[in-house]
């Protein structure tokens, strides 16, 4: 459930307007889990 928690964290950062931190967290996640089923969702979140 760690991956899901991280996706929700990034989503919360985006919704509260902290896009720089959201991008940082998303990049870190994608480096650690490049083939995660959550990868596309994270990319979409930070490209807004």
Phi and psi restraints in degrees (range 20) as a CNS / XPLOR table:
assign (resid 1 and name C) (resid 2 and name N)
       (resid 2 and name CA) (resid 2 and name C) 1.0 -61.0 20.0 2
assign (resid 2 and name N) (resid 2 and name CA)
       (resid 2 and name C) (resid 3 and name N) 1.0 -40.8 20.0 2
assign (resid 2 and name C) (resid 3 and name N)
       (resid 3 and name CA) (resid 3 and name C) 1.0 -64.0 20.0 2
assign (resid 3 and name N) (resid 3 and name CA)
       (resid 3 and name C) (resid 4 and name N) 1.0 -43.8 20.0 2
assign (resid 3 and name C) (resid 4 and name N)
       (resid 4 and name CA) (resid 4 and name C) 1.0 -62.0 20.0 2
assign (resid 4 and name N) (resid 4 and name CA)
       (resid 4 and name C) (resid 5 and name N) 1.0 -40.2 20.0 2
assign (resid 4 and name C) (resid 5 and name N)
       (resid 5 and name CA) (resid 5 and name C) 1.0 -61.6 20.0 2
assign (resid 5 and name N) (resid 5 and name CA)
       (resid 5 and name C) (resid 6 and name N) 1.0 -42.2 20.0 2
assign (resid 5 and name C) (resid 6 and name N)
       (resid 6 and name CA) (resid 6 and name C) 1.0 -65.4 20.0 2
assign (resid 6 and name N) (resid 6 and name CA)
       (resid 6 and name C) (resid 7 and name N) 1.0 -40.6 20.0 2
assign (resid 6 and name C) (resid 7 and name N)
       (resid 7 and name CA) (resid 7 and name C) 1.0 -62.1 20.0 2
assign (resid 7 and name N) (resid 7 and name CA)
       (resid 7 and name C) (resid 8 and name N) 1.0 -43.5 20.0 2
assign (resid 7 and name C) (resid 8 and name N)
       (resid 8 and name CA) (resid 8 and name C) 1.0 -64.4 20.0 2
assign (resid 8 and name N) (resid 8 and name CA)
       (resid 8 and name C) (resid 9 and name N) 1.0 -36.7 20.0 2
assign (resid 8 and name C) (resid 9 and name N)
       (resid 9 and name CA) (resid 9 and name C) 1.0 -63.1 20.0 2
assign (resid 9 and name N) (resid 9 and name CA)
       (resid 9 and name C) (resid 10 and name N) 1.0 -46.8 20.0 2
assign (resid 9 and name C) (resid 10 and name N)
       (resid 10 and name CA) (resid 10 and name C) 1.0 -62.9 20.0 2
assign (resid 10 and name N) (resid 10 and name CA)
       (resid 10 and name C) (resid 11 and name N) 1.0 -41.8 20.0 2
assign (resid 10 and name C) (resid 11 and name N)
       (resid 11 and name CA) (resid 11 and name C) 1.0 -60.4 20.0 2
assign (resid 11 and name N) (resid 11 and name CA)
       (resid 11 and name C) (resid 12 and name N) 1.0 -42.5 20.0 2
assign (resid 11 and name C) (resid 12 and name N)
       (resid 12 and name CA) (resid 12 and name C) 1.0 -64.2 20.0 2
assign (resid 12 and name N) (resid 12 and name CA)
       (resid 12 and name C) (resid 13 and name N) 1.0 -40.3 20.0 2
assign (resid 12 and name C) (resid 13 and name N)
       (resid 13 and name CA) (resid 13 and name C) 1.0 -61.2 20.0 2
assign (resid 13 and name N) (resid 13 and name CA)
       (resid 13 and name C) (resid 14 and name N) 1.0 -43.0 20.0 2
assign (resid 13 and name C) (resid 14 and name N)
       (resid 14 and name CA) (resid 14 and name C) 1.0 -62.8 20.0 2
assign (resid 14 and name N) (resid 14 and name CA)
       (resid 14 and name C) (resid 15 and name N) 1.0 -46.8 20.0 2
assign (resid 14 and name C) (resid 15 and name N)
       (resid 15 and name CA) (resid 15 and name C) 1.0 -65.1 20.0 2
assign (resid 15 and name N) (resid 15 and name CA)
       (resid 15 and name C) (resid 16 and name N) 1.0 -27.8 20.0 2
assign (resid 15 and name C) (resid 16 and name N)
       (resid 16 and name CA) (resid 16 and name C) 1.0 -92.2 20.0 2
assign (resid 16 and name N) (resid 16 and name CA)
       (resid 16 and name C) (resid 17 and name N) 1.0 3.9 20.0 2
assign (resid 16 and name C) (resid 17 and name N)
       (resid 17 and name CA) (resid 17 and name C) 1.0 88.7 20.0 2
assign (resid 17 and name N) (resid 17 and name CA)
       (resid 17 and name C) (resid 18 and name N) 1.0 9.3 20.0 2
assign (resid 17 and name C) (resid 18 and name N)
       (resid 18 and name CA) (resid 18 and name C) 1.0 -96.4 20.0 2
assign (resid 18 and name N) (resid 18 and name CA)
       (resid 18 and name C) (resid 19 and name N) 1.0 63.2 20.0 2
assign (resid 18 and name C) (resid 19 and name N)
       (resid 19 and name CA) (resid 19 and name C) 1.0 -64.2 20.0 2
assign (resid 19 and name N) (resid 19 and name CA)
       (resid 19 and name C) (resid 20 and name N) 1.0 -38.7 20.0 2
assign (resid 19 and name C) (resid 20 and name N)
       (resid 20 and name CA) (resid 20 and name C) 1.0 -58.4 20.0 2
assign (resid 20 and name N) (resid 20 and name CA)
       (resid 20 and name C) (resid 21 and name N) 1.0 -44.0 20.0 2
assign (resid 20 and name C) (resid 21 and name N)
       (resid 21 and name CA) (resid 21 and name C) 1.0 -68.5 20.0 2
assign (resid 21 and name N) (resid 21 and name CA)
       (resid 21 and name C) (resid 22 and name N) 1.0 -38.1 20.0 2
assign (resid 21 and name C) (resid 22 and name N)
       (resid 22 and name CA) (resid 22 and name C) 1.0 -60.4 20.0 2
assign (resid 22 and name N) (resid 22 and name CA)
       (resid 22 and name C) (resid 23 and name N) 1.0 -43.7 20.0 2
assign (resid 22 and name C) (resid 23 and name N)
       (resid 23 and name CA) (resid 23 and name C) 1.0 -64.1 20.0 2
assign (resid 23 and name N) (resid 23 and name CA)
       (resid 23 and name C) (resid 24 and name N) 1.0 -41.7 20.0 2
assign (resid 23 and name C) (resid 24 and name N)
       (resid 24 and name CA) (resid 24 and name C) 1.0 -59.4 20.0 2
assign (resid 24 and name N) (resid 24 and name CA)
       (resid 24 and name C) (resid 25 and name N) 1.0 -48.5 20.0 2
assign (resid 24 and name C) (resid 25 and name N)
       (resid 25 and name CA) (resid 25 and name C) 1.0 -65.6 20.0 2
assign (resid 25 and name N) (resid 25 and name CA)
       (resid 25 and name C) (resid 26 and name N) 1.0 -38.6 20.0 2
assign (resid 25 and name C) (resid 26 and name N)
       (resid 26 and name CA) (resid 26 and name C) 1.0 -65.4 20.0 2
assign (resid 26 and name N) (resid 26 and name CA)
       (resid 26 and name C) (resid 27 and name N) 1.0 -43.9 20.0 2
assign (resid 26 and name C) (resid 27 and name N)
       (resid 27 and name CA) (resid 27 and name C) 1.0 -61.9 20.0 2
assign (resid 27 and name N) (resid 27 and name CA)
       (resid 27 and name C) (resid 28 and name N) 1.0 -43.5 20.0 2
assign (resid 27 and name C) (resid 28 and name N)
       (resid 28 and name CA) (resid 28 and name C) 1.0 -61.6 20.0 2
assign (resid 28 and name N) (resid 28 and name CA)
       (resid 28 and name C) (resid 29 and name N) 1.0 -42.5 20.0 2
assign (resid 28 and name C) (resid 29 and name N)
       (resid 29 and name CA) (resid 29 and name C) 1.0 -63.0 20.0 2
assign (resid 29 and name N) (resid 29 and name CA)
       (resid 29 and name C) (resid 30 and name N) 1.0 -46.6 20.0 2
assign (resid 29 and name C) (resid 30 and name N)
       (resid 30 and name CA) (resid 30 and name C) 1.0 -65.7 20.0 2
assign (resid 30 and name N) (resid 30 and name CA)
       (resid 30 and name C) (resid 31 and name N) 1.0 -31.5 20.0 2
assign (resid 30 and name C) (resid 31 and name N)
       (resid 31 and name CA) (resid 31 and name C) 1.0 -67.5 20.0 2
assign (resid 31 and name N) (resid 31 and name CA)
       (resid 31 and name C) (resid 32 and name N) 1.0 -39.5 20.0 2
assign (resid 31 and name C) (resid 32 and name N)
       (resid 32 and name CA) (resid 32 and name C) 1.0 -78.4 20.0 2
assign (resid 32 and name N) (resid 32 and name CA)
       (resid 32 and name C) (resid 33 and name N) 1.0 -30.1 20.0 2
assign (resid 32 and name C) (resid 33 and name N)
       (resid 33 and name CA) (resid 33 and name C) 1.0 -136.5 20.0 2
assign (resid 33 and name N) (resid 33 and name CA)
       (resid 33 and name C) (resid 34 and name N) 1.0 64.6 20.0 2
assign (resid 33 and name C) (resid 34 and name N)
       (resid 34 and name CA) (resid 34 and name C) 1.0 -64.6 20.0 2
assign (resid 34 and name N) (resid 34 and name CA)
       (resid 34 and name C) (resid 35 and name N) 1.0 -22.8 20.0 2
assign (resid 34 and name C) (resid 35 and name N)
       (resid 35 and name CA) (resid 35 and name C) 1.0 -106.7 20.0 2
assign (resid 35 and name N) (resid 35 and name CA)
       (resid 35 and name C) (resid 36 and name N) 1.0 15.5 20.0 2
assign (resid 35 and name C) (resid 36 and name N)
       (resid 36 and name CA) (resid 36 and name C) 1.0 -61.9 20.0 2
assign (resid 36 and name N) (resid 36 and name CA)
       (resid 36 and name C) (resid 37 and name N) 1.0 145.0 20.0 2
assign (resid 36 and name C) (resid 37 and name N)
       (resid 37 and name CA) (resid 37 and name C) 1.0 -65.3 20.0 2
assign (resid 37 and name N) (resid 37 and name CA)
       (resid 37 and name C) (resid 38 and name N) 1.0 -12.0 20.0 2
assign (resid 37 and name C) (resid 38 and name N)
       (resid 38 and name CA) (resid 38 and name C) 1.0 -92.7 20.0 2
assign (resid 38 and name N) (resid 38 and name CA)
       (resid 38 and name C) (resid 39 and name N) 1.0 -4.1 20.0 2
assign (resid 38 and name C) (resid 39 and name N)
       (resid 39 and name CA) (resid 39 and name C) 1.0 -59.7 20.0 2
assign (resid 39 and name N) (resid 39 and name CA)
       (resid 39 and name C) (resid 40 and name N) 1.0 -46.1 20.0 2
assign (resid 39 and name C) (resid 40 and name N)
       (resid 40 and name CA) (resid 40 and name C) 1.0 -63.4 20.0 2
assign (resid 40 and name N) (resid 40 and name CA)
       (resid 40 and name C) (resid 41 and name N) 1.0 -39.9 20.0 2
assign (resid 40 and name C) (resid 41 and name N)
       (resid 41 and name CA) (resid 41 and name C) 1.0 -62.6 20.0 2
assign (resid 41 and name N) (resid 41 and name CA)
       (resid 41 and name C) (resid 42 and name N) 1.0 -44.2 20.0 2
assign (resid 41 and name C) (resid 42 and name N)
       (resid 42 and name CA) (resid 42 and name C) 1.0 -63.4 20.0 2
assign (resid 42 and name N) (resid 42 and name CA)
       (resid 42 and name C) (resid 43 and name N) 1.0 -43.6 20.0 2
assign (resid 42 and name C) (resid 43 and name N)
       (resid 43 and name CA) (resid 43 and name C) 1.0 -59.2 20.0 2
assign (resid 43 and name N) (resid 43 and name CA)
       (resid 43 and name C) (resid 44 and name N) 1.0 -43.6 20.0 2
assign (resid 43 and name C) (resid 44 and name N)
       (resid 44 and name CA) (resid 44 and name C) 1.0 -65.1 20.0 2
assign (resid 44 and name N) (resid 44 and name CA)
       (resid 44 and name C) (resid 45 and name N) 1.0 -38.0 20.0 2
assign (resid 44 and name C) (resid 45 and name N)
       (resid 45 and name CA) (resid 45 and name C) 1.0 -62.2 20.0 2
assign (resid 45 and name N) (resid 45 and name CA)
       (resid 45 and name C) (resid 46 and name N) 1.0 -42.0 20.0 2
assign (resid 45 and name C) (resid 46 and name N)
       (resid 46 and name CA) (resid 46 and name C) 1.0 -91.7 20.0 2
assign (resid 46 and name N) (resid 46 and name CA)
       (resid 46 and name C) (resid 47 and name N) 1.0 -2.1 20.0 2
assign (resid 46 and name C) (resid 47 and name N)
       (resid 47 and name CA) (resid 47 and name C) 1.0 -95.4 20.0 2
assign (resid 47 and name N) (resid 47 and name CA)
       (resid 47 and name C) (resid 48 and name N) 1.0 9.9 20.0 2
